[in-house]
Amino acid sequence: MRQTFDESTDPSFGPQHVPLIRAAMARQGLDGFLVPHEDEHQNEYLPAANDRLAWASGFTGSAGAGVIMSDRAAVFVDGRYTLQVREQVDQGVFEIRDLVEGGVSAYLETAKAGTVIGYDARLHSPQALESLKAAAAKVGAELKPVAINPLDEAWGAERPAQPAAPIVPQPVDYAGEDSASKRGRVGASLANLGADAAVITAPASIAWLFNVRGGDVIRSPLPLSQAIINADGTARVFIDPAKITEELPAWLGNQVSLETPDALDRALADLAGKSVLVDPGQSSAWYFDTLTTAGAKVVRGMDPCTLPRACKNQVEIDGTREAHRRDGAALTRFLHWLATEGQINPPDEKEAVAKLESFREATGVLKDLSFDTIGAANGHGALPHYRPTERSNERARPGSLLLVDSGGQYLDGTTDVTRTVAIGEPTAEMVQRNTLVLRGHLAIARLRFPAGTAGSAIDAFARAALWAHGLDYDHGTGHGVGVYLGVHEGPQRISKAPNTVALQPGMIVSNEPGYYKDGEYGIRIENLEVVMPAEDVAGGERPMHRFEALTLAPIDRRLVDKALLSAEEGAQFDAYHARVLKEIGPRVDAEVRAWMEEVCAPL
């Protein structure tokens, strides 16, 4: 089984490891040290060797930060991880603080004048450092870059080796465009900006640009590496030689040179006098400092691969559609199991996760999960990023909800889908709240919008039905998704947070409103949608974009109050289920198809 339920840390990590870090700090004359969650590649999911915050504190969430001072320490998390952090971290060593309200900056403002706090410039974005330096300066403290990371020094021989998974070609049959063409397009965009080159540090961008995939990051087929691409389309890629397969040099071609990571410093120095684009949201402050010291003119701008990577070509869209049909059949088999055996003998969270994974494995082409499955029973459903462990595992109770958020990685596409299922008879409140969430989901799915519309402009449509009842949810409504790449991908998103990136044809985005009742249950309905080219609307004056649902699987109708749906919403719900039956029905056995005919019938 790919997913495990073991915990890789425990609260003893803080008492064991913080004294070692403090000793290393003292040897460098530091009074404090910043420990971000991010690694050298700004990854969301980290290789074990780069999960520094987890090693220091025991906290394993996907967002957070730490500050270790000589006499105190703190871990910062957002609202998704309030419960988890208190279970994983020794509060005798670490104070638990809010990452959003005040955050690390406010904590630094409590430092004494003359305090010297170290940071590793390879781990922080330049914008984050600017605000942290300003906060420290307010009280006369100093943020100082370190040549040797004291946490890494303290970790020592126990630190896992850096991953070295082989890098393999991603065939054009799946990519839809060869690397030379992509490099030509990116190079031309650099020339239009007046840049001579760009430094690319995001593993997903490197995977997309060179049509390769790796295995250095769990749940994402990413190769940890860096690249410099020139305006003429030539490139230098810096990769651990252990990852280079026999076929890779020929696949990349003679316009791409393969070099070791040790050559990166010299390569950046070679850019002296040139105009170099670097993305401050993707690349750490070290790149900006190194290029500036070398005498390059640094241009701050979006990674030139980000937007073209987000706008999928027709081959990628067609492949993703097929991946979703295949994945939808596996999910539908799981939902049938829940609707039959799972109602007689309600599963525990581990059993549900394992059963769903077995249906995906049965496709014979699953490369990996796209993230650890969130199988959340009972009150755990109210934790949007919950992951079951041996210790936390619960059995679904009759009269409860089971929330399952999951996805698969296939050569032709990446999936991410959430379904909430009633175990036994749901309460009237559960049905009402689920129907409000469904109304928000349907509102996004049927939306028409003009070119230039960003996701922040449509987020309220997903929340309006909940807002009318004084309800809301505290996460974004949608995130971008790659094609056999990361399950979370920018620059597009649907959320309250301001975002200036317009939704463009070929972008894939999730549609996942929710509702969470603390300690009792959670509800989320998630499909992936692809943005379609703008079309004329009958009687209209401007062409409008629309979404096409990629995800195909039944939604639990026992949790839908038809009386709360408008005629338009009811027809939309029925049309979606008719499509699910038409496209997924032929892919399942007769017993599952007979069940589908019942649950996909018109309301």
N, C-alpha and C positions, 0 to 999 in steps of 0.2 A: 504494500500500500504506500502511496506517495506521501499522503499526509500523516503525520504522527501527532500524538496527543501528549507528548512529553514536554516538560518545561526545561528550557536550556539554561535558566538562571534560577536563583532563589534569593531570599532576603539577606543571606549571609555574604553575598558579593560585596556589598558596601563595607561592612566591618572588615572583611578580608583585604579588599583592594584599595580602599581610600588611603590607609596609612602608607602603602607602597607608593601611591601617586604623590602624596605629600612629601615623602622623602625625596623623590625625584625632583619635585618642584623646588625643594629647599636647596638641592645641589645646584640649581640654576638661578638661585636668588629670587624665586618667585613667591609671592604671597597668595596667589590664586591661579586657577587655570580654567579656561572655558572648554566644555565638552559638548559639542553639538551632536545631534543624531546623525547628521549628514556625513558622508565619506568623501573621498577625493573626487568622486564622480557625481556627487549630489544625488545618489541613488535613494529611492524610497525603500526598496527591499535591499538589505545589506548582506554581503558575504560575511561569514562568521569572523573573518580576520579584521573586518572593518567596523564591527558593531561595538564601538568603543563605549557608548553610553550604557549599553547592556552590561558590559564587563565591569564598568565602574560602579554601577548602581543596582543592577538586576532588572531594570525596566526595559521591556522589549517592544514597546509600542512603536508605530511607524512614524511618529512625530513627537519631538520632545527636545530637551536640552538639559545640560547640567552645568553647575558652577561649583568648583571645589576650592575653598579657601583654606588657609592654614588652620583656622579654628572653627569653621562651619562649612556646610555644603547644602545645596538645594537641587532638586529635580523639578523641571517645569513641564507640564503637560496640558493639553486642552481638554475640553469637556468629554471627549470620547473615551478618555483613559483614566477618569477620576477614580473609578473602582479598581481597575487593574493596577495602577501605580501603588496604591495602598497595600495591595496584596503582595507585590513583588519587591518593594523597597523597604529597607529598615529605616523607620522614621526616627530612630535614635541617632542615625548618621546623617540622613538627608531630610531637610524640610521639604514638604510638597507645596509647590506654588503653581499659579495659573500661568500658562504660556502666553495667553492672549491678553489678559488684563494686567498691564504692567510688564510682565514677562521679565526676561533677563536684564533688560535695560534698567528697570526699576530696582532690581536687586543690586546692580552695580552702583547705583546711586546711594547705597547704604555703606559703601566701602569707606575706609578712613583715608584721609589725605596722605599721599606718599605711597599708597599701596600699589604694588606692581603685579599685574595680572597677565599671565601669558596666554597666547593663542597660537594655533597652528594655521597659518594662512592658507594651507591647502584644503582646509575643511570649511571655510566660511566664505559666503558670497561677499562681494565688496559692499553692497548696500547694507547688509546686516552688520558688517564691521563698522561702517560709518556711524550708525545709530548707537552701537555699543561704545565706540570710542567717545562719542559726544556725551553719553551718560556718565562714563568714568571721569571725563574731564570736568564735569560739573562739580565733582567733590574733590578734585585734585588727585585722582588716581590715574594710573597709566596702563594702557593696554600695550603689550609688547610681543612682537612675533618671536617665536622660538625656532631655533635651527633643529632641535631634537624634541619631538613630542614627549613630554614626561610621562604621559599615560602609556604610550607605546614602550617606553623604556621600562616602566614598572611591569607591564604585561610580560615582556621578555620572552623566554623560551616557551612559555605556555601558550603564546599567541598562535592561533592556527595559521597555516601557510596561506598565502594568497592563492585564490583559485586559478586554475590553469586549464580550463576546459578547451578542447579543440575548437577552432573557428572553422565553420563549414559554409559553403556557398548556399545562398538562397536562390534557387533557380528562377530565371525570368518568367517561367510558366506561372510562378506564384507572385513574383515581384511586379511584373507587368512593364518594366522598363529596365534597360541594362545600366550598369554603373557608369559607363562612359557618358551616356546621355544625362544621367542625373548630375554627374560632376560638371558637365558642360553647362547645364542650367544654373547650378549653384555658382559656378565661376562667373557666368554672365551677370548674375545678380550682384556679385561682389564688385565687378567692374562698374556696374551702374551706380553703386554707392561710392565709387572712388576708392575702394579698398583693394589692396594688392593680394591679400590673403585673409583667411579666417582660421582661428584655432577652434577645433571641435573637441569637446570633452564629454558630451552626453553620449553614453554607450548606445542609446536607441538611434541617435543620429548617425553614428558610425555604422551601425548595423544596416540602416536604411540606405545610406549613401553608397556603400560598397557592396550591397546585396550579400551580406553575410549574417550568420547568426552564431551565437556562442552559448555558453552554459555557466557563466561565472556568477550569475545572480539567480537565486531561487525564484521559481515561478515566472521568470522572464528570460527569454533566450538571448541574453546580452553578452557581448564581449567587452570586458574592461580594457580600455585602450584610449589613446588620444590620436588626433590627426591634425595636420595642417593642410588645408586645401588652398591652392592658388587660383587667381583669377583666370588662368589659362586652363583650368581643369586638372592640372597635375596635382599630386598629393603625396604626402609623407605620412605613414601610419606607424605608430609606436606601440609595439605588441611584444609581450613576453614570448621569446622564441619557442617555449614549450607549447604554446597554443597553435603554432603554425603547422598546418598539415601540408602534405606533399602537393596537393592540388591548389592550395591557396595562392601562391605567387602567380601561376598561370591564370587563375580566375581573375585576379586583380588587374593583370596586364602591366605593360612596361611603363605606363604613365603613373603608376603608384609604386612607391618604394617602401619596403618593409624595413623598419629599424627597431632597435631595442629601446625600452623605456629610458635607459641611461642616456640616450642620445637626445632626449627631449630638451634639456637645458640648452645644449649647443644649438639645436634647431631654432629655439626661440631667440637666441642671440643672433642667429643668421638673419633675423627679420629687422635688424637695426636699420633705421631710415625708411622703413616701409609702413604703410598704413594697414593696420591689422584689426579685423573685426573680432570681438570677443563678446559673448553673451553674459552679462552680469547676473542673469538669473540661472544660468547653467554652469558657469565656470567660477572657480574659487578666486579669491583675492590674489593668490600666489601668481596666477597667470598675468594679471594686470601689473603687479609689482615687478615681475621678472621682465616683462616686455618693456615697461617704462624704463627700468634700469638699463636695458639693452639699447635704448634709444629709438624704439619703435613708436609710431604714433598709434595709440590705442583708440579704436572706435567702438563705443558701446552700442550694441544692437542685438536684436534677436538672432539666435543661432540660425544661419541661412537654410538649414535643413528642416527646421521645425514646421514651418507652414507648408512647404511642399509634401513633407511626410504626413501631415495631418489630412491633406486633401487627397484621398485615395483615388487611384486610377481605376478604370473599368475592370481590369483583371483582378485587382485587389477587392473591389466591391463584389464581383461575382464569386470570388473565392470565399469571401466572408459570408455571403448568403448561404453557400453550400455548407460551410462550417457550422452555421447556425441551424440549418436543417438537421444536420447530423447530431449536433449537440442537443437540439430540441427534442429529437426522438429519444435520446438517452434520458433527458430530464422528464419527459412525459412518462417513460417507463417507471421512473422513480416516483412521480406523482401518483401514478396508478397504484404502486405498491403502498404508498402512504394512505391512499383512499380505501384500500382493501385490508391487507394484513396490518398496516399501521394503525387502523382504527380499532381492530380487535386487540392487538398487543402493541400499545404505543411504544415507539422506539426511544432509546435514550439518544443524546446528541451524537455520541460516537458512532452508534449504529446507523443513524441517518446519514452521517457524513460518509461512512464506509460504503453504505449501500449505493449512494449516488455516484461515488467514485467508481464502483464496480460497473455501473451501467456505462459510464464514459469509457472505461478501459475496454469494455466489450466492443466498442467501435473499431478497435484494432489500430487506430491511427492517432490516439491521444499522445501528445509529446510531453505534456505536463499539465498540472492545474494552472490556472492563470492567477490564482492566489489561494491561500488556505481557506477552505470552505467555512463560512459562518453558519453553523448549525445551531440555532439558538432557541431553546425551549423555554417556556414559562417566562419568568422575569428576565432571563438572559436576553430575550428578544429586545428589551429596552436599551441594550448596549449595542449601538450600531456596528462596532468593530469587534464584537466578541468572537473569540475562537475557543472551542471546547478543549479542555485539557483533562488528564486523568483525574485531577483533583476537583475540577469544576463541573465535570460531566453530570447532567441531570436527565432524568426520564421525563418525557412529555406527559403531562397529566390530562385526563379527560376534562374537557371544558377549557382547554388552553389553546394557544397558538404556537405553531412551529415556524420560525422564520429561517429560510435557507437561501443564502446568498453565495453563489458559486460560479465557476467558469472553467473553461478548458483552453489549452493552447494546442492548436493544430497548425500544420504547415500552411494552410490556406486561410487561417483566421483565428482571432482571439475572441472568446465569448465571456459574458458577464451577465448574470440573470438572477433576479430575486423573486421568489414566490413565498407567500405566507399562507399556511394551510391550517384549517381548524382541525383539532384533534378532539373528537367527540362533538358535543353541541356547543357552539359558541354563544356568548352572551349577546344581548341586544346591543350593548355598548360596543363590543368588538365589531359587530356587523356594521353599525353606524359609522364608526371611525374608519374601518376598512373601505367603506363606500366613499367616504370623503377623500381618502387617499386615491382611490380608483378614479374619482372625478378629476383630480389634479393630473393624474397620469394620462387620462384620455384627453384632457385639455391641451397638454403639450403635444401629444401624438397627432392631433388633428389640426394643429396650428398652421396657418399660412403667414408668411412674413417676408418683407422685402429685402433685397440685397442690402448689405451693410448693417444688418441687425445682429447685435452681440447677444450672447446668452444671458447676460444680466438683465436685458430688456424683456425677456420672456419668463424669467423665473417666477414672477408673481402669479402667472397663470396656473402653475402647479400648486400654489399655496392658497388660492382664493377661497376654495370650498372649505378648507380647514380654518382659514382666518375668519370666515363668516361665523364660525362656532367658537371663536376664541382659542384656536389650536394652531400649532406650528411644529416644525422640526428644525433641528440645529445643524444640519449638514447641507451641502450643496445639492441641487437637484440633478445635476449631470456633469460627467467628466468625459474627456476624450478617451478613445480606445485605439490601440494600434492594430496592425495586421501581423500576427505572429510576432508581436513585440509587447510592450508594456500594456497592462490593463488600465493604467492611469496615464494619460498622455495629454499634453497641451498642444497648442495654446488655447484651444476652445474649451469652454465650460458653461454650465448653466447654474448660476448661483446668485445670491444677493450681492456678493462682493462685486464691485465695479470691474468690468472687463471690456476692453476696447476691441478685442479680436472678433470680427464678424464671423458668423456661421456661414461656411462656404460649401458648395457642392463637393461631395465626396467625404466630408468630415463625418466621423462616427462619434456619437455622443450618447451617454446613458440618459435614461428618463426614469428617475427613481425617487419620487416623493415618498414620505413615510410619516409615521406617527409612533410615539414611544411613551408608554405609561410606566413610569419608574417602578421597578420591582414587580410588575405584573405581566406585561406583554409588549411586543413590538410588532409593527406592521410596515412592510415596504413592498412595493410592486415595481420591478425594474425590467425594462426592455432596453436593448440597444437600438438606436435609430441612426439612419444615414440621411444626410441632407441631400435632397434632390435638386437638380437644376431648376431655376425659376421658370414658371409657366404662366401663361395668360389665364386670368380668372374670368369666367363669363360675366360680362357687364362691367368688368373692372377696367382700370386705367394703367395699372402697373403689374408686371409679372411678379409672381410670388413663389418663394421657396416653400417646400413642405418636407416633412419627415416620412421616411418609409421604415416601418418596423422590421428589424432584422431578426429579433428574438421571436421564436414561435413555440409556445407551450401554454397549456390551459391555465387560467386564473381561477382560483377557488370560488365558484358561484355561490357556495353556501355562506360566504362572507359578503355577499352583495345584496343590498336592499333595493330592489327594482323601483320602489316608490320614491327613492331619493334621486334617481337618475332622470334627466330630461329625455324626451323622445329621441333627440339627437344622440345623446350619450348611450342610450340603450341600443340604438341601431349600430352605433360604432362598436360597442362591446360585442354585439352579435356578429358583426362583419369580421372582426378580428378572430373570433373563435371559428367562424366558417373557414377562414384562411388557414388557421392552425389545423383543422380537421383535413382540409384538402391537401396540404403540403406535408404534414407529419403522419397522417393516418396511414398512407401506403408504406411507411417505414417501420411500423410496429406490427406485432402479431395480432391475431384475430381478437384475443381476449382484451388487449389494451385498446384496440380500435373500437370495440363495442362499448367500452367505458368512455372513450373519447366522444362517441356519438351522443352519449347522454350529457356529458359535462360541457360539450361544445354546442349543444342545441340552443336555439334562441331563448332568451330569458322569458 
